[in-house]
Amino acid sequence: MMGKDRSRSKVAMSITLISAFLASWAGIYLLLVDRDALLLRHGELVRQNDELDRDLDAAEAALEPLRQLQTQGAAGPDKEGGEGVVAQAERRTNANRLQAAEIAVENAQLGRADEILNRIPEAARGFAWHLLRSRAARRFPLLVDSEDDVLVVSAAPGRREVAVGTRDGWIAGYAIPAGGTAPGPIPRPGFRIRAGQEAVFACAYSPDGRRVAAGDLAGRVSVWSVPGGEKFETLEFDETVTALAFVEERRLAIGGDEGRLAVWNISDGSLIELRGHDRAINAIDVDRRNVRFATAGDDSLVRIWSGVGFRRVVELAGHADWVRDVAFASDGRTVSSASSDLTIRHWNPDDGGLIASTSTAGVEVVCLEYASVPNTWCALGHRGELLFERAGARLRYDVPLVGGIALLGGAAAEDLSWAVLAMGGALSLWRTDPGPSFERRSADAGELRSIASSTDGGLVVAGGTDGGVWVFDATGARRIGGHRGACMSVGLLDDAQLCASGGRDGTARIFELGPQPRERLVLEVDDKPVVAVALSEDAQRVACVSRSGRMRSFDAHTGELLREIPPPQRGVAVATIDRKATLLAWIGDGGSIRTWDVQTGERVHPLRDRDLARVSAIDVAEEGLRLACTSNDYFAHVYDLETRERLAILNDPDHSIWSLALDAKGETLATASRDGTVFLWDVESGERLLKLQGSFEAILSLEFRRDGRCLYAGTENGAIEAWEVELD
């Protein structure tokens, strides 16, 4: 019996060891599988490019006979095969070219995108062409293309140089061309060193950039001089090396996949063991200003260690899942951690206090890096999402190249706007700075449900769920007054001298703007929330409409009631007033659309669309007598109020529509979604012109500037975002 028990014990021990072995390799296996899946995605995009190329070649080949026919004069404008047919064919071909160029930009193929965009005739280069060119200018093609599968990338301190570690056991260094222009030929590696036979999961430069360290799957850590490639020393760490960082020139911090943490003195070979983490260490980052370093682990903890006595000084607890990366800000006053709980937390490294927590809007961040300017960081999601924040402005890009990320450092300002990403055998240089075409300003206003801008864009007024009426200008944001309950709507004169607001409390308020804004009038509109307000161009009237559909027009100076349009007997889904306070519009049950002349009270332009359901947003163009509204969350309908016809139904199945806005002429529609994505649509053709990506916060309100050259968005977190655009 004892023999059998001993045999059973051995079997049980074997099973336990096998289970532990499989568990320790599970994360590595998932990492490799995830990268393989992303490589397949990259290949699918390339195949999509090839299909678009074939379609484009066929369309351009079909154009040539029609052009020859037109040149020979064989057909007039009104005859079959004449100028009208040629123009239609050219429009279709140019639309195909724009689609192919957008796919090329998404695939980081700037050269191909340039070539396609240049084939579009100058006369046809409209709004979509210019914005697509602007997007393409911020992304550059592959810098490195090799047969090795790049798993990790690290930037040299203060230099435009990166080191990469590959699945095949190589470590290589590349000098990155200066930003601002296309990088030109793919650079040759400055060094290429055989680290071993196993995959390199971690690499790091020394502070002076003269040494590089690599750690591999087998637990081997080696240090070389670069670019010469002379090996200093090799350490057998006995765990898969998952994180490396030089604490100082000759001391290297090493983290393993079972939580082991040690500091290795590469001069004398001594090793200082620290009580690391209970589970795998995913990242190490160093604060050289204050001689300390931080570690992040699968035990959901961040720990900060002294770089002198190598003792633990602070433990940061609060994440609900694995902490995937950790990074110190350039000034050392903040340390940030990215977790699988879909947050990035910012901490005070001195006392461990939580400064702020940032939602990543569903993105699981695996890499986090700070730039060398204050309040600027870049993060990479495990499915290719690139998140960027500078001074509170957050952007998101979806990129095809995933695996590692490094922000370039250096003295030149343009160096701070570039990230190097790696996956497969490629490095790609991306400009993450939103540039002069994007701005963001924030206030502690809650959700911004309504916004209005002056003609020159120098001032934006917004209504917040905190009840406040907020003014955003070059000096920042300030609260000039408010309501009892949320501010639901705002209106602004073109010269920015007067603004109006409507609140959940059923009142409208008029404010005089200037150096010292003051409240002029409080008007009782209804016992329901006021959902739209507008001031007439001569500043003599203010029109207000409540959620019930009741409209009241008042004298903007005395508060005298001038006209009232009673609410309908049946319910109203949404209501609005145009910017000039001349047209009231609401949509009721059953798809009925009703409009009134605000001055005369006469009903105009009645129409019905039974396809409308669950309408949640509405807008009326200032000049074009066009109305747009949402339907069933994912559709936008646009109508011509004079002809009473529906012009377009616009839809993107992946993005629900939370807000929308028409430009002044009613030719372009902007729609925004919960994840911060903004689409621009051509109303006449129904085609999607472009996708704009600002923050990854829900956008609750949109507004075109009067000249159509700027689009403003109000977010769920009290921020105004703006994109400069050119509408031809």
N, C-alpha and C positions, 0 to 999 in steps of 0.2 A: 504493500500500500504506500509505503513511503517513497518507493521508486516512482510509482505512478504520480503521486503528489508532486515530486520533484520535476517530473516530466511536464506535468500541467503548469507548474510554476514557470518553467523555461518557455513553454509555449506562450503563456500569458505575457511574460517579459518580452518575448519576440514581437508579439502583436503590439504591445505598448510602444516599443522602439520603432516599429514600422509606422504606426500611427503618428508618432512624433515627427518621424522623418518626412512623411507625406504632408503633414501640416506645415512644417517649416518650408517645404518646397511649393506649397499651394500658392502663396503670394507671388513667387517668382514665375510659376507657370501661368497664373492669370495675367501677369505683366506682359509675358511674351505673347500670350494669346490675344490680349488687347491690342498690342502693336500689330500683330498679324491681321487682325480685323481692320485696323486703320489703314494698313497697306492695301488691303482689298478695296477699301473705300476710295483710296487715292487712285487705284487702277480703274475703278468704275468711272471716276471723273475724267480720266484720260480717254476712256472709250467714248464717253459722252461728247468730248471734244471732237473725236474722230467722226462721229455721226453728224455733228453739226457742220463740220468741214465739208462732208459729202453733200449735205443738203444745200449749203451755201454755194458750193461750186456748181451744182445743178441749177440753182436759181439764177446765178450770174450768167451761165451759159444760155439759158432761155431768154435772157434780156437782150443779148447781142442781135439776134435777127429782128427783134422789134425796133431796136435803135436804127438799124440799117434801113428798115422800111420807112421809118419816120424821116430819116435823112434824105432818102430818095424822093420824098414827097408823094409816095404812092397812095397815101391815105391821109385825109384831113382829120381835124380834131374830133369830128363827129362820126367818122367812119370806123368800121371794124378794123382793129389793128392800128388805130391812129394814136395820137398823142395821149389821149386819156388812158388807153390800155398800157402804154409805156409808163406813164406816171404811177399807175396802180402797181405794176410789176416792180418798179423801182422802190416804192414804199415798202412792199412786202420784203424785197431783198434787203433793204436797210434795216428793217425790223429783225430779220434773221441775223444780220451782222451784229446788231446790238446784243442779241441774245448770246451769240457765240463769244463776243468780247467779254460779257459779264461772266460767263462760265470760265473763260481764260483768267480773269482777275481772281475769281474764287479759287482757282487752282494755282495761284501765284505765278502765272506765266505772263509777265508784263510785256515781254517782247512780242508774243503772239497777240496779246490784246492791242498793243500799239499798231501792229500791222493791220489788224481787222478794222480798228477805228479809223485809220488813215484811208481805208478804202471807201468810207462813207463820204459822198460829195459835200463840199463846204456848205452848200445851200440847204442841205438836209441835216446839218449838225445842230440839233435843237437842244432842249433842256436835258434830255436823257444822255445825249452824247457828252455834254460838258460835265455833268455830274459823274458819269462813268469814268471819264478821263481823270477827274479829281480823285476818285477812289483808286484808280490804277496807279496814280503818281505816288501813293503811299505804300505800295507793295513792290518788292523787287523779286526777280526770279532766283533760281537756285544759285547759291554761291559755291556749293560743293556737291559733286555727284560721284559717288564711288560704289563699289560692290559691297562694301561693309554696311551692316545694319547699325546705325548710330543709336545708342541707348541713352547717353548722357552728354551734356555740354556744359562747360564752365568757362567764364570769362576771366582774362588776365586783368589784374588790378590796374586801372588807369590807362589801359592800352586797348586798341582795337584788335584784339587777338582772342581766339577761343581755342580750347582743347576739347576734343571729343573722345569718348570711349565707345568701343564697338562690341557687338555680340561675338565677333571672331577673335577678341583678345588684343586688339590694337588700340593705341592711343595716338592721336595726331593733333597737330596745332595748325591753325590757319589765321593769317592776317586778313582782316575784313576791310574791304575798300571803304573810303570815306563816303558818308551819306550826302544826299543832295542831288546826285545824278545816278544813272544806272551804273552798276558796278563793273560792267565790261566782262572780260574773259574770266572764267572760273579760275580761282587762284590755286596754285600748287601748295601742298602742305609745307609749312615751315619745318616741321619735324614729323616723323612717323616711327613709332617705337612699338616693338612687339612686347606687350605686357605679359602674355602667357597664352595658354590654350583655352581659357575660360572667358566667359562674357565679362566685360568691364562695366560694373554698375555704379562706380563712383570715381570721380577725378577732381583734382583741385590744384590751383596754382599757389605757389608761395607768395608772400606779400611783395617781394621784389620782382616777381615774375620770372625768376631764373631757374626755378625748379617746378616740376609737376609730379603729382602723386596719383596713383591709380590703385583701386581695389577691385578684386574680381569675385566671381561666384565661388571659387574654391577657398576663399579666405586669405588670399595672398595680397599683401600691400607692398608696392615698390615705389621708389622715388628716383627720378632722373634729373640731370641738368638739361636745360633746353637753351638753344636748339640742338646742342651737341649730342644729346642722348646718352651721356655717361651715367651708368647706374650707381647710386649712392649705397643703397641698402635695400634688403627685402625682409619683410616680417611675415611669419606664418601666424595669422590671427585666429584660425580655427573656427571662424564663423563667416558666412557670406558677408562681404563688406558692402554695406548699404549707404554709408555716408562718410565723407572725409572733409576736413578743413584744417588749414594751417593756423594754429593759435599764434605762433610767431614763426620766425624764419626757419628754425630747426625743430620745432615741436608740432606734431601732427595729431589731431584728434580723430579717432576712428570709432565708427559705430557699426554694430553688426545686426543680423536679422533675428537674433534671439535676445537683444537688449544689452549686449555687452558694450561697454564704453571704456576706452583707454586713451592715454596721451603718450605718444611714442617720441622719444628724443632720438632723432636720426643721426646725431653726432656720436653718441656713445652707445646707442642701441637699447638704453634703459626704457622700461615700460611702466607707466603709472596707471594702475587699475582704479576705476571709479565705479560707484554703484549707479549704473546707468538707468535703464528702464526695464519693466517687467516683460515687455514684448519688443518687437523689432524697432530699431531706431531708424527713422526715415530721413532725417536731415540734421545737419549741423551748420550753424552760421556764427560768424565771429564779429564782435564789436571791438574794433581795434582802438577806438578812442578811449575806451574804458577797460581794455584788456579783460574781456570776458567772452564767453561763448554760450550759445543756447542749443539745446537738443530737442527734437520732437519725436514722439513715439506712437506706436500702435496702442499704447495704454491710455491714450487720450490726454497725455500730459506734455507740458513744455517745462524744461528745467534749465535754469541759468547757472553757469559755473564760473568761478573765478579763474582767470587765465594765469594767475600768479601762484596761488596755493592749491589750485585745482580742487576746490571744495564747492559743494552745491550751496548757492546763496539764496535762490528764489525758486519756488515751484508754482507754476501757473496751471490751475485746474479750472475747468468750466466747459470744455468741449465735451460733446456727447458721443464722439466717435473718434476713429484714428486721426491723429494729427499728421498730415502728409508733408508739410514743409514749414519752416520757420525762417524769418529774416529780420535783421536789424535795419532800422532806418539809418540814413547816412549820418545823421547827427547823434545817433546812439540813444535818443530819448524815447524811442518807441521800438518795441519788438512785436512783430505780427506773426500770427500762426494761421495756417489754412487747414481745415479739417474736412473729413468725409461727412460731417454733420451739416455741410453746405453753408458754412459761415467762415469768415475771416475775422479773427479777433485781434484787436490792437491793445497792447498792454504797456504799462509803465514797468520797465525792467528793473528799476530800483526797489520798488516795494511790491510789485506783482499786481497792482491795481488795474482793473479793466478800464481802458479809456473809451473804447467803442467796439461794437460788434456789427459787422457788415454782412448782410445776406448776399450770397452769390447767385440767387435766383435759380436754384436748381443745378448749378454747375459744381461738380466735384473737382476742386482744385488740387492738382498734384504737384505743381511747381509755383513758387512765389519768389519774386525778386524785387528789391528796392533799387531805384536809380540813385545817382549821386546828387540829385537835387531834392530838397525837402518835399514831403507829401506826394511822392511819385512812386507807384509800384505797378508791377505787371504780374499777372497770374495766368497759368495755363491749366485748362480743364482736361479731364481724361478722355474726352471725345472731340477735342480740337477747338475748344472755346478759348479765345484769348481775351482776357479782361485787363483793362488798363485804367488807372486812376491817376490824375494829376490835379492837385489842389481842389479836390472835391468833384472834379468832372470825371465821370465813369463812362467808359466805352466798352463795347463788346464786339469782337470779330469772330467769325467762324472760319477756321483755317484748316487746310488739308494736311499740314505737316505737324505731327505731334510726337513728342518723345522727351524733349528737354528744352529748357529755355535759359537764356542768359541776356541780361541787359548790358549794353556796351557802356563803358565809362570813359572819361577823358576830360580834357579842359575845354574843348570846343562845345558850344551849346547844342549843336546839332547831334553830337554824340549821344545825348541823353534821350533821344527820341527813337532809338533803334533797338529792336530785340532780335536775337538770333534763335531760331527754332530748329529742332532736328527731329527727323524720323526717317526710317529706311536708310538709304545711303545718301541722304541729302541734308544740307543746311540751307536755310532760307532766311533772308534779311527782311524784316518787316518794320515799317514805320508805324509806331503805335500812337504817336502824338496826333490828336485830332486836328491840329493846325489852326489857321486863322478862320476856317469855315465853321468851327464849332465852339460854342461857349456854354458855360453852365454857371448859374448863380443860385445860391440856396438861402432859404429862410426857415425859421422854426414856425411854419404856418400850417402844418398838417398836410392834408391833400389839397392840391390846387385844382379846383373844379372848373375854373373859368379864367381866361386871360384875355387881355386886349393890349394892343401896341399903338404907339404914336406913328405918324407917317415916316419919320426918319429913323425909327427904331431906337431912339435914344432913351426911351422910357417904356416900360411894360408894367401894367397894373394886373394884379391877380387876386382872386378870392380864395381864402383858405378855409378848411374845415375847423380851424381854431376860431372862426368868426371874423378874422381880420381882413381888412383891405390893405394889400401890400403893394408897394411901389419899388420896382427894380430899375436901377439906373447905373451909371458908371461908378457911383460911390458905394454901391452895394444894395441892400434891401432894408426897407423900413416900413413899419406898420403905421398907417395914418388914421385908422379908425376901425370900426367893426360893428358886428351885429350880435344879437343874442342867439347863439347857435351859428351854424355854418354859413359862410358867405357863398351863395350859390351862383352868382353871376356878376360880371362887371362890364362896363362900357366906358369908352374914352374918346374924347374929342381928338381930331387929328393933330391939333397944335399942343395937345397935352396940358391944356390949362384947366380942364374940368373933367371929372370922372364921376361915374355913378355906379352903385352897387345894389344888389338885391340879396336878401337873406332868407334863411329858413324861418325867421320870425315874422315874415309877411310884410316887411318894410323895404323901402328903397331909400337910399341915402345919396346925396350929392356932395361932392368934395371939391373945393378949390385947391389946385395944386400949386407948386412953387416952392420957394425956400422954406416956408412954414405952412404946410397944408392945414386946412381947417374944414370942418364939416359945415356945409351951408344949410341943408334941409334934411328932414326926416319925413318920409311920405308913407302913409298907411295904404297899402295896395290891396291886401286880401288876408284871409286867415290861413291861407296856404302859402308854402314857400314861393318866393319870387325867383323864377328860373331864368329870366332873361331881362336885361335892361339895355337901353340905347339912348344916346343923346342926338338930337337933330344937328345938322351941320351948322346952323346959325346959333346953336347953343341956347335956343329959346324953349325947347320942349325936351322932356324925358318920357320915354315910353317904357312901360313895365308890363310883364305878363307873368301870371302865377301858374302853379302846377295844375290848377283847375281849368286853365284856358282863359281866365278873365284878363283883359287888357285895360289898363288905365294910362292915359296920357296926361301929364301935368305940366304947368308952367315951371320951367327950371329955376326961376327967380323967386316967385311968390308961393309956389306949391299949389296953386289953383288947379282943380280938376278940369281939364279941357274936353276930354272925350273918354267914353267907356264902351268897351265891347264885352257883352256878358259872356259867361262861360257856356259851353254847350251842355245839353242835358246828359249826354253820354260822356264817358270818361275820355281824357286826353292823355296820350302816351308821352309826347314830348312837345315843346313849344319853343319858339325863338322869335327874335326881331332882328331885321337886318341892321347893319352898322349905322346907317343913316337915319334910323327910326322912322322908316316910311312903310315897311311891310311887316305884318304879323303873319306867322305861319304856325300851324299846329297839325299834328297827326293824331287822329282819333282811332277808336276801335273799328275793326273791319277794313283798315287800310284807307280811310277817307283822309284826304289832304285838303285843308282849308286855309285860305290866305285872305287878308284884309288890307285895305289901304288905311294906314294908321291915322292919317289926317282927316279923311272923310268918313271913315267907319264903314265904307262900302266893301262888300265881299267881292273878291276877284279870283280868277284862275282856279276854279274848283276842279278837282280830279280825284280819281279813286284807283287804287292798285291793291287788288285782293291778295297779291303775293306778299304784302307787308305783314310782318308778324314780329312781336317782341322788339319793337322799335325802342332804342335806348339813347340815340344821339341824332341831332339834326343841325343843319347849317344852311344858310341862304347866301348866295353870292351877292356881292355889293352892286355889280353893274349888269350881270348877265341874266337876271331873272331866272336863276337856276337854283334848285333845291336838292340837297343830298341828305340821306338818312341811312341809319343802319337797319338791318332786318335779320332776325334769327342769329344774332351774334357774329356771323361770319360773312355777311353780305352787305355791300353798300349800294344803294340805289340812287341814281341821279336823274332828275326830271327837268325838262324845259317847261316853265310855268306859262309861257305864252302859247305854245303849241299844245300844251297838256300831254306831252309825250314823255315816255321814259327813254332816256338817252343811253343808259348803261346800267348793267349789274356787275359789280366788281367783287371779286372773291379770291382770297388766298386760304385754302383749307387748313393750313397750319397755324394761322394767326387769327384769333378772334378780334373783333374791332371794338375797342373801348371808346374811341373818340375819332372825330373827323373834322375837316375844314376844307372849304372851297376857296380858291384864290379869287381876287376881285372880279375877274371876268368869267369865272365859272368854268375855266378851261382845264384846270388841274385840281385834282382832289388828293388830299393827304389823309391817310388813315393810320391809326396807331393802335398798338396792342398792349396786352398786359406785360409782356416781357421787354418793353421799350423799343420794339421794332416799329419803324415808320415806313410806309410805302407811299410812293407818289404815282398817281395814275393819270393817264390822258383820258379825259372825259369823252372826247369824240370817238376815239378808236376803242376805248375800253382796255387798252394795254397798260400793263404795269411798267412804269418808266424806270423806277429805281427803288432800291431798298436802302434806307438810311438807318444807321445804328448809333444811337446815343448811349445813354446809360442802360442798365438792365433793370430799370424800375418801370412799373406800370405808368403809362402816359394817359392822363385823364382829360386833358384839354389841348387843343391845337388852335393856332391862329397864324394866318399869313399876314405879313406886313403889307401895307397898302400897295406898294410897288411890286409885290410878288417876289422880291429878291431875298426874302428871309422868312423862315418858318420857325415859329416858337412852339414850345411844348411845355405843359405844366405836369409835374410828376406827382406820384403818391407820397413822396418824401419832402415836398415843399420846395422843389427846385424848378427854375426856369432853364430850359435848354434851347439853344438856337443854332440853326444851320443857315449859312449864307448860300443862296441858290440863284441861278440865272434862269429866268423864264423868258424864252424868246417869244 
